[in-house]
Amino acid sequence: MIEPHAPAPPAAAPAPWGGPARLPVRPSTGRFLVLACVFVCAACGLVYELELVALASYLIGDSVTQASVVLSLMVFAMGLGSLVAKRLRWHAAAGFGAIETVLALVGGCSAPALYGVFAWTGDWGGLWGEGPRVLLVAFSLAIGLLIGAEVPLLMELIQRIRRQDAGGAVADLFAADYVGALVGGLAFPFLLLPLLGQLTGALIIGAVNALAGGALVLGLFRGDLTRRARLLLLAGNLMALGILAAAAAHIDDFERAARHAVYGADVRVAVQTDVQEVVLTGGTGGDPVDLYLDGRLRVSGRDEHRYHEALVHPAMNGPHERVLILGGGDGLAAREVLRHPGVRRVDIVELDAEVVRLAREDPALSRLNGHVHADPRVRVTTADAFRHLRRPPSVRYDVVVSDLPDPGITASTKLYSQEFYGLVRRVLADDGRLVVHAGPVVSRPEVFWTVEATLRAAGLRTAPYCVAGRDHGFPAGPDRSSGRADTPSDWGFVLAARGSAPVLGLSSGGPRLRTLTEARLREDAKAAQASRVRGLPASTLVHPRY
């Protein structure tokens, strides 16, 4: 009780939050709905991040670099977004609703926009080059900025429902945020990608984001908005949902048009497997068949014989009853192996079962590989080559052919490591040989000679060589992009053996080849030696050098 002449108590300091929210539900229900919205928004935000990383890695390659660029830019932008949100805290409901509408549009349309710019411009040169790479940076910053503004505004809203200590509010909010991120992170690879694909998945996540934000603000905090603000927010949400729905309705047509822009108009097969996108073009009306894996031309009917002859036949100069092919599910390396008399067994270890199925069943591709998968000597195992070789060896092979993606692609770096070659050495017969596709020599000498140094570090003796002389105007491969002016002009290989250094040559009893001769092989080996980069360290699992 205050005494009659006692001084009045000091006025309470103004609360840092607005007054209690006028809710249509009980406060406990309101808190639950806010936390549920935090959960959904966090899941959507992480899907946007993973979508950008996955699409950039698929279109550009080098997944480590792309993940580092996207995630670091987004985290930086999230910090800026949190600072910007401080100016919106007195209008938290309207600000959060507007941010979710914009985020739904930007995040949902990011994947189609990136793929479209890539398809119709194809400009991916330099880290800060024009076109898609700049767009990737812009989307990373924009999405990060919007995601960063969410949490401060949601904190304001949840405190307006029922005041609690800051530590408790932060704990509740971040718990919902992190659990939502977990669900989004797991849903992306296991649900969205296999069922919907990258483009449709992004659009649907954008729609979910818009619905969650709009429902929270217009349903729970509508009393905090003026009639005009409610109408503007409702119109904005409907417009965003309409744009996303229209894009989803036409996404198949968009994908077909973009795919034709990337691969040409004669796309016959386009399949997204658990491993990669597989595309077949040509193969009808006399046109050569081309096989693309994740946008990279792996096989071209125009000149694949040059690559596969150079890959296989030098390694077959010696005992070759038992042959192991790592990769090569297209059957083309096996075709060259089976041209040699005396081959009794060919084991193929291929990661993607869909590539093997197409090599068996597609008329053009099976015709190109000579229907090798029908040969009883050929056995196919669907497995990761590294994991397969870690098993105790049951067979010692005379020849191992490593027909794998270019070592510059980060996902394949472990298959060019010292540890991997140590596993290969274990399955080689005493006089066995290993041949490795090591990328182009002329345009990427450090990568090529790092492969050679890594083989030597694994206890193998080496004989490097290359094959030059591409068709004029046609890029080399595999791992080449059609139309690129800076595509490599040669294929580099390293022949290796356990004992004495292998001798480059062709088997005297082998088949007659279309392009490769012993004289040309020696000449190109000298050309490769002239580019040698000395002193390069080996690449290992924990210290990749490519």
Buried (B, 14 or more C-beta within 10 A) or exposed (E): EEEEEEEEEEEEEEEEBBEEBEBEEEEEEBBBBBBBBBBBBBBBBBBBBBBBBBBBBBBBBBBEBBBEBBBEBBBBBBEBBBEBBEEBBEBBBBBBBBBBBBBBBBBBBBBBBBBBBBBBEBBBEEEEEEBBBEBBBBBBBBBBBBBBBBBBBBBBBBBBBBEBEEEEBEEBBBEBBEBBBBBBBEBBEEEBBEEBBBBBBBBBBBBBBBBBBBBBBBEBBBEBBEEEBBEBBBEBBEEBBEBBEEBBEEBEEBBEBBBBBBBBEBBBBBBBBEBBBBBBBBBEEEBBBBBBBBBBBBBBBBBBBBBBBBBBBBBBBBBBEBBBBBBBBBBBBBBBBBBBEEBEBBBBBBBBBBBBBBBBEBEBBBEBBBEBBEBEBBEBEBBBBBEBBEEEEEEEBBBBBBBBBBBBBBBBBBBBBBBBBBBBBEBBBEEBBBBBBBBBBBBBBEBBBBBBBBBBBBEBBBBBBBBBEBEEEBBBBBBBBBEEEEBBBBBBBBBBBBEEEBEBBBBEEBBEBEEBEBEBBEEBBEBBEEBEEEEBEBBBEEEBBB
